[in-house]
């Protein structure tokens, strides 16, 4: 959808199909540009179809509240890398294979000086467990995927995706936390300015959003303005120049991870060892995208994290944000 680049999951999947949920921890992402609904060849004749992309997301220190305590100055950073290769097929069909690695760092960050937070010392005295955040300091995933797209006729096109990977904490990558995700979507071009999308997505690791519907539409008001509205994408985009655009919208990220060891034994009401942790983050912000040339592009997003949650699915234990915090996202891609 127009501005769908705003809707990213800790990964910048470079295919024409991905799933990004702004309201729940999902183990995969979904985004689509309906402006490219005609499914033109995604690889220029002189290129090999190889793409590399990355994204770094930094958020200011936040407060998380659990069942019986709260944790101040929790810093969280997200890092994502993705590699994809386009495989042109006969006719109006194409396939893309990809490999992606995502990493989340979290932890309590003490102020550099008393001037930064004059209530910090009092907080530590009244909260003896202030630094025992029951969230793994590191969450990571490594996934492989394959996407398929086909133009059926002048009005209809179809896209599908399936991925599998390992979602764990700082240990156990490729040996635990295996999950499978799949999605399918149809696109209907109502007229030159309106395209409708609908389908469904599945995530084997998620509890609340194992199977979800996908619906939305993309409407071009004119050559400069476009709007995407629906689930999971909502954004307004303005095309400043042919290679420069700005958008405003809601974005989301999430995932489900296998937690082998309790990150802070005794901090939660029950042991968290051997559980599944579902994460969710909802952001609202302005995004700028610049296509420097046929090879390189960069983007930046700034705004506020509206909501953040860490939920241990099978332990009835949850941490959620207390207030909004600012964030900055920087990404880029190159194609060969």
Backbone bond lengths (Angstrom), bond angles and torsions (degrees), N, CA, C in turn:
res aa  C-N    CA-C-N  psi(-1)  N-CA   C-N-CA  omega(-1)  CA-C   N-CA-C  phi
1 X - - - 1.443 - - 1.513 109.91 -
2 X 1.279 115.40 157.31 1.440 117.57 178.40 1.499 108.74 -58.06
3 X 1.298 113.85 133.56 1.452 117.62 -178.65 1.501 113.98 73.36
4 X 1.316 116.74 9.68 1.460 118.35 -178.13 1.504 112.17 -64.21
5 X 1.334 116.05 -16.12 1.447 117.83 176.19 1.502 112.47 -61.08
6 X 1.330 116.50 -19.75 1.457 120.51 176.89 1.512 110.03 -68.18
7 X 1.315 117.05 -23.67 1.450 120.90 -172.99 1.509 110.03 -101.01
8 X 1.307 115.91 87.50 1.439 120.16 -176.71 1.505 111.34 -122.83
9 X 1.294 115.52 148.32 1.440 119.99 176.76 1.505 108.19 -101.67
10 X 1.095 142.80 94.12 1.438 134.92 170.62 1.518 111.67 32.92
11 X 1.321 117.65 17.25 1.446 120.40 174.64 1.505 107.26 -149.56
12 X 1.299 118.07 147.91 1.440 122.08 179.84 1.513 107.27 -113.99
13 X 1.291 116.99 71.41 1.437 120.98 -176.27 1.524 108.45 -61.80
14 X 1.309 119.07 125.08 1.445 121.71 -171.02 1.519 113.10 -90.32
15 X 1.316 119.83 -1.60 1.443 121.12 177.08 1.519 110.01 -75.78
16 X 1.344 116.46 172.92 1.451 120.26 -179.72 1.516 111.30 -78.65
17 X 1.328 117.29 -2.56 1.454 120.31 -178.99 1.509 110.57 -134.25
18 X 1.307 115.87 133.02 1.470 121.46 174.06 1.506 107.60 -162.33
19 X 1.286 120.00 166.74 1.475 122.54 179.35 1.507 110.65 -122.93
20 X 1.329 115.75 126.32 1.462 119.95 178.01 1.507 108.32 -130.41
21 X 1.284 118.79 115.15 1.442 122.07 -178.91 1.503 109.42 -100.19
22 X 1.358 115.84 129.30 1.450 118.70 179.60 1.506 111.22 -91.06
23 X 1.312 120.69 0.39 1.459 119.56 -174.41 1.511 113.78 -130.30
24 X 1.294 120.69 15.13 1.455 118.38 174.67 1.501 110.38 -167.12
25 X 1.322 115.14 158.85 1.450 119.52 177.63 1.507 109.53 -70.71
26 X 1.315 115.47 112.57 1.449 120.85 177.85 1.514 108.52 -117.76
27 X 1.318 116.64 148.10 1.455 120.75 -178.42 1.514 112.37 -90.18
28 X 1.312 116.14 6.29 1.448 118.25 176.13 1.511 108.92 -153.02
29 X 1.351 117.87 173.95 1.450 121.14 -176.14 1.508 111.39 -128.24
30 X 1.324 115.27 156.89 1.449 121.11 -176.36 1.508 108.99 -141.57
31 X 1.311 117.24 117.29 1.459 120.23 174.67 1.506 108.18 -143.06
32 X 1.329 116.98 148.07 1.455 120.17 -178.25 1.508 109.61 -146.75
33 X 1.303 117.40 142.15 1.449 122.00 177.09 1.513 108.08 -101.98
34 X 1.321 115.86 104.60 1.447 119.63 -176.90 1.521 111.90 -71.11
35 X 1.311 117.93 -17.17 1.459 119.66 176.41 1.521 110.91 -65.99
36 X 1.335 116.28 -23.05 1.458 120.58 178.16 1.515 110.66 -99.82
37 X 1.319 116.20 28.01 1.452 121.49 -173.62 1.520 112.19 -62.36
38 X 1.346 117.86 -23.56 1.448 119.16 179.86 1.524 111.69 -66.51
39 X 1.336 117.89 -9.67 1.455 122.89 178.42 1.525 111.33 55.97
40 X 1.322 114.75 52.04 1.457 119.20 174.96 1.521 108.84 -66.85
41 X 1.327 117.83 158.14 1.465 119.43 179.16 1.513 110.65 -52.65
42 X 1.334 117.46 125.80 1.453 121.98 -174.49 1.522 112.33 -83.11
43 X 1.325 117.24 -6.16 1.452 120.83 -179.50 1.519 109.09 -118.10
44 X 1.320 117.81 122.79 1.449 121.54 176.33 1.526 109.09 -67.58
45 X 1.342 116.94 150.26 1.467 119.93 -174.60 1.524 113.28 -54.14
46 X 1.325 118.00 -35.02 1.452 120.15 -176.66 1.520 113.04 -86.22
47 X 1.338 118.88 0.12 1.451 121.90 -178.00 1.527 112.38 -107.37
48 X 1.326 114.89 160.85 1.461 120.90 -177.68 1.528 113.03 -94.88
49 X 1.307 117.59 -7.44 1.455 120.88 178.67 1.510 114.79 84.85
50 X 1.333 117.71 14.47 1.460 122.14 -179.55 1.528 109.41 -96.43
51 X 1.343 117.26 132.70 1.462 121.96 -178.96 1.522 110.42 -133.32
52 X 1.311 115.31 143.36 1.465 122.81 177.03 1.516 107.72 -129.82
53 X 1.337 117.48 130.59 1.462 121.13 -178.23 1.525 110.67 -137.68
54 X 1.321 115.65 158.41 1.459 120.45 179.85 1.525 109.26 -149.53
55 X 1.323 115.63 160.14 1.466 121.67 176.34 1.519 109.38 -153.77
56 X 1.320 116.52 135.26 1.458 123.51 174.99 1.524 107.91 -121.13
57 X 1.333 117.13 130.80 1.464 122.14 179.96 1.524 108.97 -123.56
58 X 1.314 116.00 123.90 1.462 121.77 179.84 1.523 108.51 -119.60
59 X 1.332 117.22 130.36 1.463 121.23 178.12 1.521 109.37 -122.26
60 X 1.325 115.49 148.34 1.460 120.24 179.65 1.526 110.43 -70.14
61 X 1.327 116.14 163.06 1.459 121.15 -175.74 1.523 111.08 -61.22
62 X 1.324 115.34 132.86 1.464 121.09 -175.86 1.517 110.59 -122.29
63 X 1.321 115.10 171.53 1.457 121.73 175.53 1.518 109.03 -111.46
64 X 1.336 115.64 129.20 1.457 122.07 176.89 1.518 109.24 -113.15
65 X 1.317 115.36 139.53 1.464 120.62 179.77 1.519 109.93 -117.70
66 X 1.336 114.68 131.71 1.452 121.16 177.79 1.508 111.44 -103.72
67 X 1.332 115.65 -164.09 1.460 119.94 -177.71 1.521 112.60 -63.63
68 X 1.345 116.43 -34.69 1.461 118.39 -174.50 1.522 114.00 -137.43
69 X 1.334 117.97 8.49 1.465 119.89 179.60 1.518 109.54 -156.89
70 X 1.328 115.71 173.26 1.451 120.41 176.17 1.523 109.86 -132.28
71 X 1.338 115.29 153.92 1.456 122.07 -177.22 1.527 108.23 -126.05
72 X 1.332 115.89 120.99 1.455 121.46 -178.36 1.526 110.54 -95.03
73 X 1.342 114.37 158.87 1.453 123.33 173.92 1.530 112.65 55.44
74 X 1.327 115.46 48.97 1.459 121.33 176.90 1.531 108.31 -87.61
75 X 1.310 115.93 117.63 1.464 121.67 -179.29 1.526 109.57 -99.90
76 X 1.335 116.20 136.28 1.458 121.35 -178.23 1.526 108.82 -135.80
77 X 1.342 115.58 131.10 1.458 121.31 175.71 1.527 109.21 -128.63
78 X 1.321 114.98 138.51 1.462 121.74 179.24 1.532 109.56 -114.61
79 X 1.327 116.25 136.86 1.459 122.13 177.97 1.522 108.55 -131.17
80 X 1.326 116.62 134.49 1.461 120.19 -178.66 1.518 110.56 -139.42
81 X 1.338 115.36 140.94 1.458 122.45 174.50 1.520 108.10 -135.06
82 X 1.330 116.56 142.42 1.461 120.48 179.79 1.522 110.34 -143.68
83 X 1.310 115.36 141.70 1.457 123.15 178.03 1.525 107.68 -128.25
84 X 1.327 117.34 131.64 1.458 120.04 -178.08 1.520 110.58 -140.29
85 X 1.324 115.15 153.69 1.456 122.21 179.22 1.525 108.79 -133.37
86 X 1.327 115.99 121.78 1.455 120.94 178.60 1.521 110.22 -81.55
87 X 1.343 115.59 139.15 1.464 121.65 -179.17 1.526 108.53 -123.56
88 X 1.324 118.86 91.87 1.474 120.61 -179.89 1.527 110.92 -60.57
89 X 1.318 115.14 137.01 1.458 121.51 178.03 1.522 109.24 -114.11
90 X 1.321 116.66 177.78 1.451 120.65 179.12 1.517 111.30 -68.35
91 X 1.317 117.02 145.35 1.449 121.23 177.34 1.509 112.42 70.37
92 X 1.321 116.08 -150.19 1.459 122.04 -178.52 1.527 110.93 -90.25
93 X 1.307 116.81 48.76 1.453 122.09 -179.96 1.518 110.01 -126.70
94 X 1.321 115.86 151.91 1.463 120.53 176.50 1.517 108.89 -153.99
95 X 1.313 115.41 156.59 1.462 122.00 178.03 1.524 108.20 -135.93
96 X 1.320 115.66 152.13 1.459 121.58 179.08 1.522 108.67 -136.42
97 X 1.320 117.05 130.33 1.455 121.41 173.05 1.524 107.83 -107.01
98 X 1.320 116.81 144.88 1.452 119.27 -175.49 1.510 113.46 -145.43
99 X 1.321 114.41 160.84 1.457 123.22 176.09 1.522 107.45 -137.23
100 X 1.343 117.30 130.54 1.468 120.56 -175.64 1.517 110.87 -136.58
101 X 1.326 115.41 143.48 1.459 121.83 176.17 1.525 108.08 -128.58
102 X 1.340 116.75 129.53 1.456 123.45 179.99 1.516 110.06 -124.31
103 X 1.331 115.88 142.91 1.459 121.25 -177.13 1.525 109.37 -140.65
104 X 1.352 115.84 135.47 1.462 121.88 176.79 1.517 108.64 -125.03
105 X 1.318 115.88 127.67 1.462 122.20 173.99 1.526 108.04 -108.71
106 X 1.340 117.15 136.00 1.460 120.91 177.59 1.521 109.66 -145.73
107 X 1.330 115.21 154.75 1.453 120.18 178.68 1.515 111.43 168.63
108 X 1.313 116.26 164.25 1.464 121.82 178.90 1.530 108.38 -81.50
109 X 1.321 115.52 128.26 1.464 121.35 -178.13 1.525 109.43 -112.82
110 X 1.309 116.27 114.06 1.463 119.99 179.14 1.527 110.57 -71.00
111 X 1.341 117.08 148.87 1.469 119.91 177.89 1.526 110.62 -65.67
112 X 1.332 115.63 149.00 1.464 120.16 179.74 1.522 112.27 -67.82
113 X 1.321 116.67 -29.06 1.460 120.87 179.82 1.512 109.58 -151.28
114 X 1.317 116.46 166.28 1.465 121.31 179.47 1.519 110.53 -63.13
115 X 1.326 116.58 -30.29 1.457 120.11 -179.22 1.519 112.11 -63.51
116 X 1.347 116.82 -28.08 1.462 119.99 179.59 1.524 112.05 -71.36
117 X 1.318 117.79 -29.94 1.467 121.64 179.30 1.528 107.38 -157.28
118 X 1.327 116.57 94.19 1.466 120.26 -175.35 1.520 113.10 -72.50
119 X 1.332 118.04 -8.18 1.469 120.66 178.57 1.523 112.30 -99.61
120 X 1.335 116.45 3.79 1.457 119.99 -173.59 1.528 112.48 -64.37
121 X 1.308 117.70 -44.13 1.464 120.57 -179.14 1.531 111.36 -62.60
122 X 1.313 116.90 -41.83 1.466 120.17 177.12 1.520 110.95 -64.22
123 X 1.319 115.69 -39.02 1.466 119.92 179.36 1.528 110.63 -62.45
124 X 1.318 118.30 -44.12 1.465 121.51 -179.50 1.528 111.51 -63.63
125 X 1.321 117.62 -34.96 1.461 120.55 179.82 1.520 111.69 -70.88
126 X 1.327 116.80 -36.21 1.474 120.50 -178.54 1.521 112.71 -87.90
127 X 1.345 117.21 -10.88 1.467 121.28 179.30 1.536 108.29 -129.27
128 X 1.318 117.55 84.55 1.472 120.78 -176.72 1.526 113.94 -61.39
129 X 1.318 117.99 -21.17 1.467 121.49 179.56 1.527 111.90 -100.55
130 X 1.330 117.31 26.19 1.457 121.72 -173.76 1.525 113.63 -57.01
131 X 1.323 117.27 -32.04 1.463 120.35 -177.92 1.523 113.21 -103.79
132 X 1.326 117.75 12.62 1.462 121.10 -179.96 1.531 109.33 -105.72
133 X 1.320 114.82 61.52 1.462 121.43 -179.70 1.529 109.87 -68.09
134 X 1.338 118.01 119.53 1.469 120.66 -177.33 1.523 113.07 -80.38
135 X 1.317 115.87 47.98 1.466 123.07 176.60 1.524 107.34 -131.50
136 X 1.321 119.30 131.61 1.465 120.44 178.88 1.526 110.96 -54.48
137 X 1.314 116.43 139.22 1.462 120.23 179.48 1.523 111.49 -68.01
138 X 1.318 116.28 -16.77 1.466 119.79 -177.94 1.520 109.86 -143.09
139 X 1.321 115.96 128.04 1.456 123.62 172.49 1.515 107.27 -123.03
140 X 1.324 117.09 136.25 1.456 119.15 -176.59 1.530 110.89 -147.24
141 X 1.310 115.25 157.76 1.461 120.78 177.54 1.520 109.77 -148.68
142 X 1.312 115.36 148.53 1.461 123.18 175.02 1.520 107.02 -133.26
143 X 1.328 116.78 119.86 1.462 120.77 -173.99 1.523 111.23 -131.05
144 X 1.324 114.75 152.48 1.459 122.73 172.51 1.522 107.95 -121.17
145 X 1.320 116.76 143.52 1.455 119.52 -174.59 1.519 111.17 -143.54
146 X 1.321 114.38 161.61 1.457 121.85 172.10 1.523 108.11 -140.86
147 X 1.325 116.35 131.25 1.458 123.15 -179.96 1.527 109.29 -117.92
148 X 1.316 114.98 149.27 1.466 120.84 179.80 1.523 109.11 -134.89
149 X 1.326 116.83 135.05 1.458 121.77 179.37 1.520 109.49 -134.52
150 X 1.335 115.06 144.38 1.459 119.61 -179.92 1.523 110.26 -149.05
151 X 1.321 115.12 134.28 1.461 121.12 172.82 1.519 108.00 -90.97
152 X 1.336 115.95 119.52 1.461 120.42 -176.30 1.525 111.00 -83.77
153 X 1.333 116.24 -49.32 1.464 121.86 175.01 1.522 108.09 -154.97
154 X 1.325 117.31 -163.07 1.467 120.53 -177.21 1.518 112.34 -66.33
155 X 1.322 117.52 -21.34 1.473 121.60 -175.74 1.528 112.76 -105.24
156 X 1.308 116.89 -38.67 1.462 120.53 -170.32 1.532 112.09 -109.50
157 X 1.325 114.72 145.01 1.458 121.95 170.41 1.531 108.40 -146.12
158 X 1.312 115.50 163.62 1.469 120.95 -173.85 1.515 109.55 -138.31
159 X 1.337 116.30 143.20 1.463 122.19 176.99 1.520 109.23 -138.99
160 X 1.318 115.86 146.73 1.463 120.53 176.71 1.516 109.03 -147.04
161 X 1.329 115.64 159.78 1.454 121.05 -177.98 1.520 110.02 -151.77
162 X 1.321 115.50 145.18 1.458 120.64 172.96 1.528 107.69 -142.46
163 X 1.320 115.50 139.03 1.464 120.28 -179.41 1.523 109.17 -142.67
164 X 1.316 115.20 155.57 1.460 121.67 177.31 1.522 107.53 -143.45
165 X 1.326 115.38 145.59 1.455 118.03 -179.00 1.502 113.22 -171.37
166 X 1.328 114.24 -177.75 1.461 123.35 -178.97 1.513 108.73 -112.47
167 X 1.345 117.22 128.86 1.467 123.92 -176.98 1.527 108.10 -125.08
168 X 1.321 116.68 105.30 1.469 120.97 -172.62 1.529 110.56 -139.93
169 X 1.334 114.99 -175.09 1.462 120.97 174.92 1.530 108.18 -89.96
170 X 1.320 118.16 -141.37 1.466 119.66 -175.44 1.520 113.60 -75.04
171 X 1.334 117.82 -12.16 1.469 121.12 178.16 1.525 109.66 -129.93
172 X 1.320 115.59 160.24 1.456 120.56 174.24 1.510 115.77 92.96
173 X 1.332 118.34 8.00 1.456 120.04 -179.59 1.524 109.96 -61.62
174 X 1.329 115.88 130.02 1.466 125.72 -178.61 1.520 113.19 71.50
175 X 1.332 117.38 8.11 1.468 119.63 175.13 1.525 112.11 -124.73
176 X 1.336 118.08 -8.29 1.469 121.90 -179.68 1.525 109.07 -155.92
177 X 1.334 115.05 173.70 1.456 120.58 176.13 1.513 115.20 65.41
178 X 1.316 117.56 36.25 1.462 120.09 -177.70 1.526 111.18 -76.04
179 X 1.308 116.45 139.66 1.455 121.52 178.60 1.518 110.58 -147.58
180 X 1.334 115.54 156.28 1.464 122.75 179.81 1.522 108.91 -125.44
181 X 1.311 116.46 137.31 1.457 122.34 177.67 1.519 109.47 -128.73
182 X 1.324 116.18 146.35 1.463 120.87 179.58 1.519 109.44 -148.44
183 X 1.309 115.82 151.74 1.463 120.34 177.28 1.513 109.06 -152.52
184 X 1.330 115.57 154.70 1.461 122.58 177.14 1.523 108.12 -145.04
185 X 1.317 116.12 140.41 1.456 119.19 -175.84 1.522 110.63 -149.15
186 X 1.320 115.84 140.73 1.458 122.67 173.09 1.519 108.88 -109.59
187 X 1.329 116.00 144.32 1.450 121.91 178.16 1.523 108.95 -122.61
188 X 1.326 116.81 133.27 1.455 121.86 -179.99 1.520 109.11 -122.66
189 X 1.307 116.09 122.60 1.463 121.82 179.63 1.523 108.47 -89.21
190 X 1.331 114.66 98.63 1.469 120.84 -176.61 1.526 110.55 -65.08
191 X 1.313 115.79 -47.28 1.454 123.08 174.82 1.525 107.35 -155.86
192 X 1.330 119.14 178.46 1.470 119.47 -176.40 1.521 114.96 -57.44
193 X 1.330 118.61 -20.71 1.465 120.57 -176.92 1.526 113.94 -106.14
194 X 1.326 118.36 -10.80 1.470 121.07 -174.25 1.524 110.77 -129.75
195 X 1.323 115.67 127.18 1.460 122.53 175.58 1.524 108.89 -128.80
196 X 1.318 116.90 135.80 1.460 123.06 -178.24 1.530 108.87 -113.45
197 X 1.324 115.89 140.25 1.461 121.29 179.22 1.523 109.83 -127.66
198 X 1.333 116.43 141.41 1.463 120.80 175.69 1.521 109.26 -154.07
199 X 1.323 115.25 150.70 1.449 120.04 -179.16 1.515 110.76 174.33
200 X 1.327 116.25 -153.77 1.463 121.45 -178.58 1.520 109.41 -151.24
201 X 1.341 115.52 157.23 1.460 122.12 179.46 1.526 109.54 -136.58
202 X 1.327 115.22 147.99 1.471 121.85 -176.73 1.521 109.55 -131.53
203 X 1.340 115.79 138.68 1.465 122.15 176.82 1.520 107.57 -135.28
204 X 1.321 117.24 117.05 1.458 121.16 -174.88 1.523 113.27 -69.81
205 X 1.336 118.64 -22.79 1.459 121.24 -176.59 1.517 113.67 -89.70
206 X 1.313 117.39 -25.89 1.461 120.34 -175.01 1.519 111.76 -73.61
207 X 1.328 115.26 152.61 1.461 120.72 177.35 1.516 111.17 -100.90
208 X 1.318 117.56 -52.86 1.459 121.20 -176.09 1.519 113.14 -79.70
209 X 1.342 117.59 -24.63 1.448 120.65 -175.11 1.528 111.09 -129.23
210 X 1.309 115.95 48.56 1.458 119.62 -179.78 1.517 111.01 -67.42
211 X 1.312 117.76 -42.00 1.460 122.43 177.26 1.521 107.67 -132.02
212 X 1.326 116.67 121.07 1.457 120.40 -176.69 1.524 110.37 -132.34
213 X 1.333 117.37 151.62 1.468 120.57 175.10 1.529 110.29 -84.57
214 X 1.301 115.34 155.08 1.459 122.15 175.32 1.518 107.58 -122.49
215 X 1.319 116.82 128.45 1.465 120.24 177.38 1.516 109.19 -152.52
216 X 1.303 115.98 143.30 1.452 120.18 176.76 1.507 111.19 178.87
217 X 1.322 115.51 173.48 1.455 120.01 175.35 1.518 109.63 -143.05
218 X 1.313 114.27 154.82 1.451 121.78 178.60 1.522 107.51 -121.69
219 X 1.320 115.88 126.65 1.459 120.04 -176.32 1.516 110.31 -127.14
220 X 1.313 116.80 125.22 1.455 122.66 176.37 1.520 109.22 -92.78
221 X 1.328 115.66 109.95 1.451 118.78 179.64 1.519 110.93 -70.17
222 X 1.328 116.43 -40.74 1.461 122.95 176.16 1.529 107.60 -160.95
223 X 1.318 117.41 -165.36 1.455 120.08 -177.60 1.516 112.56 -67.64
224 X 1.330 117.86 -22.33 1.459 121.62 -176.66 1.521 113.37 -99.30
225 X 1.325 117.17 -39.69 1.467 121.66 -171.50 1.525 111.51 -106.84
226 X 1.333 115.78 140.87 1.458 122.10 173.76 1.519 109.18 -145.57
227 X 1.317 115.79 157.84 1.456 121.14 -177.10 1.516 109.86 -139.32
228 X 1.323 116.34 134.41 1.463 122.64 174.37 1.522 107.42 -117.17
229 X 1.306 116.36 126.79 1.458 120.79 -177.03 1.507 109.50 -136.61
230 X 1.340 116.58 134.41 1.457 119.86 177.35 1.507 111.17 147.14
231 X 1.332 115.07 -154.81 1.457 121.64 -179.85 1.518 107.93 -123.87
232 X 1.309 119.80 121.53 1.458 125.59 12.24 1.523 115.39 -102.43
233 X 1.331 119.16 11.78 1.463 119.62 -171.60 1.518 112.42 -113.24
234 X 1.327 116.38 134.00 1.451 122.54 173.23 1.522 108.05 -143.24
235 X 1.328 116.46 117.46 1.459 119.99 -177.43 1.513 110.37 -162.44
236 X 1.320 115.44 154.73 1.456 123.10 173.06 1.524 107.05 -119.22
237 X 1.336 116.46 131.35 1.461 121.33 -174.76 1.521 110.91 -124.13
238 X 1.334 115.68 139.25 1.455 122.26 175.82 1.519 108.68 -121.86
239 X 1.328 116.72 126.61 1.454 122.48 -178.64 1.525 108.66 -92.75
240 X 1.340 116.27 101.01 1.452 119.62 -179.24 1.522 111.57 -68.25
241 X 1.330 114.93 -48.23 1.460 121.48 175.89 1.517 108.00 -139.16
242 X 1.303 116.53 178.95 1.458 120.24 -178.10 1.518 111.86 -58.72
243 X 1.339 116.61 -34.40 1.460 120.64 -176.05 1.523 113.40 -113.02
244 X 1.332 117.55 13.51 1.468 121.17 -177.67 1.522 110.30 -138.95
245 X 1.340 116.42 127.16 1.466 120.84 -179.28 1.519 110.42 -138.84
246 X 1.338 115.23 156.78 1.456 122.41 175.30 1.522 108.13 -130.60
247 X 1.329 116.04 143.17 1.467 120.07 179.89 1.516 110.05 -142.16
248 X 1.318 114.18 156.73 1.458 122.23 177.96 1.513 107.51 -131.52
249 X 1.341 116.63 126.70 1.451 117.64 -178.31 1.509 113.38 -175.91
250 X 1.308 114.50 -174.66 1.458 123.70 -179.62 1.520 108.70 -97.31
251 X 1.315 116.11 136.71 1.464 120.99 176.79 1.517 109.07 -128.57
252 X 1.311 116.22 161.66 1.454 118.99 -179.04 1.504 112.19 -149.27
253 X 1.293 115.63 159.68 1.459 121.70 175.36 1.516 108.45 -148.59
254 X 1.315 115.45 157.45 1.457 118.87 179.87 1.501 111.16 -179.24
255 X 1.301 116.47 170.22 1.451 121.97 178.87 1.509 110.74 -174.49
256 X 1.319 116.28 165.81 1.462 122.86 176.62 1.527 107.43 -123.01
257 X 1.330 116.90 127.43 1.464 122.10 -173.12 1.525 110.97 -127.54
258 X 1.325 115.20 144.01 1.465 121.12 175.72 1.530 109.38 -83.52
259 X 1.314 116.35 126.30 1.464 122.43 -179.15 1.521 108.07 -107.62
260 X 1.324 116.49 106.04 1.461 120.84 -177.42 1.531 111.72 -73.96
261 X 1.333 116.91 -48.90 1.463 121.86 -177.18 1.525 110.37 -113.34
262 X 1.316 116.53 146.13 1.458 121.91 176.34 1.535 108.82 -64.26
263 X 1.347 118.80 121.13 1.469 119.57 -177.51 1.522 113.72 -65.41
264 X 1.328 117.02 -29.41 1.461 121.45 178.53 1.526 108.27 -145.18
265 X 1.328 118.60 83.92 1.471 120.92 -177.66 1.523 111.97 -53.91
266 X 1.325 115.74 129.16 1.457 121.84 178.34 1.514 114.48 91.78
267 X 1.335 118.21 -13.74 1.469 120.28 -179.02 1.526 111.20 -73.28
268 X 1.320 117.74 -34.99 1.460 122.48 177.21 1.521 109.79 -95.48
269 X 1.320 116.07 166.70 1.465 120.80 -177.89 1.528 111.99 -69.21
270 X 1.340 116.95 -24.42 1.456 122.45 177.89 1.525 109.02 -132.90
271 X 1.304 115.86 160.21 1.456 119.50 177.09 1.526 109.83 -64.53
272 X 1.324 116.28 136.56 1.456 121.71 -178.96 1.528 112.30 -97.79
273 X 1.320 116.88 2.81 1.460 121.18 179.54 1.528 110.26 -66.37
274 X 1.319 116.77 137.65 1.455 121.71 178.04 1.510 114.13 72.42
275 X 1.340 118.05 23.10 1.463 121.38 -177.57 1.526 111.03 -107.03
276 X 1.334 115.97 178.40 1.456 122.89 175.11 1.530 108.67 -116.21
277 X 1.325 115.81 131.27 1.456 122.08 -179.11 1.528 109.28 -108.58
278 X 1.327 115.86 121.10 1.456 121.97 179.00 1.523 109.01 -104.54
279 X 1.333 116.91 124.26 1.459 121.57 -177.97 1.518 110.56 -109.35
280 X 1.325 115.39 153.84 1.455 121.04 178.48 1.515 109.44 -151.59
281 X 1.320 116.13 140.98 1.457 121.38 176.64 1.520 108.75 -146.97
282 X 1.325 117.10 133.04 1.456 123.15 179.47 1.520 108.35 -118.93
283 X 1.338 117.23 127.76 1.457 122.07 -177.73 1.527 110.79 -123.86
284 X 1.311 115.10 151.10 1.457 123.08 174.22 1.517 107.29 -128.32
285 X 1.338 117.30 124.58 1.452 116.93 -175.56 1.512 114.93 -167.08
286 X 1.349 113.69 174.35 1.460 123.27 175.69 1.525 108.57 -99.76
287 X 1.320 116.13 134.70 1.454 120.93 179.81 1.523 110.42 -123.79
288 X 1.325 115.55 137.18 1.457 122.45 175.49 1.520 108.66 -119.22
289 X 1.326 116.50 130.18 1.461 122.20 179.37 1.528 109.58 -122.22
290 X 1.316 115.35 132.39 1.465 120.80 -179.14 1.520 109.34 -128.93
291 X 1.327 115.86 117.38 1.453 121.94 174.83 1.529 107.23 -88.52
292 X 1.322 116.27 96.62 1.467 120.68 -173.11 1.525 110.63 -61.93
293 X 1.315 116.46 -48.54 1.460 122.43 176.52 1.525 107.98 -156.17
294 X 1.322 116.83 -165.41 1.467 119.41 -178.09 1.518 113.23 -68.46
295 X 1.330 116.43 -13.39 1.471 120.16 -176.41 1.517 113.38 -106.15
296 X 1.332 118.26 -42.48 1.455 121.74 -171.87 1.528 112.37 -114.54
297 X 1.334 114.84 143.71 1.466 122.16 172.85 1.521 108.79 -145.05
298 X 1.315 116.72 149.67 1.456 122.05 178.47 1.525 109.02 -134.29
299 X 1.332 116.58 158.69 1.457 121.47 177.57 1.517 109.63 -149.69
300 X 1.300 115.27 155.32 1.467 121.68 177.92 1.517 108.62 -144.90
301 X 1.327 116.50 140.55 1.463 122.40 179.61 1.524 108.82 -133.18
302 X 1.309 115.81 137.12 1.457 120.44 175.89 1.521 109.27 -136.29
303 X 1.331 116.25 145.25 1.455 120.11 -178.52 1.511 110.87 172.25
304 X 1.329 116.17 -144.13 1.460 121.34 -177.13 1.527 110.96 -129.56
305 X 1.321 115.18 142.91 1.463 121.63 170.65 1.526 106.54 -82.03
306 X 1.325 116.79 111.95 1.457 121.21 -176.83 1.525 112.30 -76.63
307 X 1.318 116.00 -34.95 1.468 119.66 -176.01 1.519 109.58 -156.57
308 X 1.322 115.77 143.07 1.463 121.87 177.98 1.524 108.46 -141.42
309 X 1.333 116.47 140.61 1.464 119.92 -176.78 1.523 110.46 -147.59
310 X 1.338 115.25 140.97 1.461 123.68 171.06 1.529 106.63 -123.21
311 X 1.312 116.40 116.54 1.461 121.09 -173.94 1.522 110.37 -124.87
312 X 1.330 115.79 119.86 1.467 120.92 173.68 1.531 107.32 -83.45
313 X 1.327 115.55 106.19 1.457 122.04 -168.40 1.524 112.44 -56.26
314 X 1.318 117.74 -47.33 1.461 120.73 -173.24 1.522 113.49 -103.07
315 X 1.338 117.82 20.16 1.457 120.34 -179.62 1.529 112.45 -125.78
316 X 1.321 117.67 0.54 1.463 121.59 -179.61 1.527 111.30 53.40
317 X 1.329 115.42 42.68 1.464 121.16 179.53 1.526 108.97 -133.28
318 X 1.332 114.96 131.90 1.459 119.36 -174.56 1.520 111.14 -143.61
319 X 1.321 116.25 141.82 1.459 123.82 171.77 1.526 107.53 -117.63
320 X 1.333 116.86 134.67 1.452 119.29 178.81 1.524 110.23 -139.52
321 X 1.321 115.17 158.41 1.456 120.99 -175.69 1.520 111.20 -69.30
322 X 1.320 114.09 151.25 1.458 120.96 179.95 1.524 111.65 -100.17
323 X 1.326 117.59 -28.62 1.452 120.62 -179.24 1.523 109.50 -150.61
324 X 1.339 116.20 173.41 1.455 121.31 178.94 1.525 110.09 -81.51
325 X 1.321 115.83 148.11 1.460 121.67 175.89 1.529 108.05 -134.70
326 X 1.314 116.75 158.71 1.458 121.22 179.95 1.522 111.10 -82.83
327 X 1.332 116.40 158.58 1.456 121.02 177.53 1.528 109.49 -145.62
328 X 1.330 114.89 159.79 1.447 123.05 175.83 1.514 108.86 -137.35
329 X 1.305 116.98 129.58 1.457 122.70 179.34 1.522 109.34 -121.12
330 X 1.328 116.64 133.07 1.456 122.42 178.01 1.526 108.45 -128.96
331 X 1.319 117.12 129.54 1.458 120.47 -178.42 1.514 111.78 -143.86
332 X 1.297 114.69 170.92 1.447 120.09 178.64 1.506 111.12 -168.21
333 X 1.317 116.54 166.96 1.456 121.17 179.21 1.525 109.75 -151.90
334 X 1.303 114.71 156.33 1.460 120.54 174.24 1.512 108.20 -140.78
335 X 1.314 116.36 144.52 1.460 121.91 -178.54 1.515 109.28 -128.27
336 X 1.316 114.64 147.36 1.462 120.21 -176.23 1.534 110.25 -127.44
